[in-house]
Amino acid sequence: MNMAEDILAQAYCLLGDFVSAKDHCKESIKILEKLYDPNHIVIAHELVKLSSIQLSLGDCTVVDSVSRVRAIYSRYYGAEVEVIFPYLEILQEEADKIS
């Protein structure tokens, strides 16, 4: 079910319907949170997608999503998280511009 929501979110992104994409991405995350710990790395990967959509919409809640991604990635990768995932810094900078 999660995969279906993820595919729908991607399809809506390709169509430029970011509001629908965001809704389906959030549903995908809800499903994953029932299957995994809320701080599981799989959730972080979906939150990266959600953050990108939120940035496209100028949605100020992107700050919360990026913070959660950073927390989860740090849990798994420690202090080297920004070396491993350099796009986190860019996501944070863009999120800060919106908030």
PyMOL commands that set and color helices and strands:
alter all, ss='L'
color gray80, all
select helices_A, chain A and resi 2-15+18-35+41-57+62-84+87-98
alter helices_A, ss='H'
color red, helices_A
deselect
rebuild
show_as cartoon
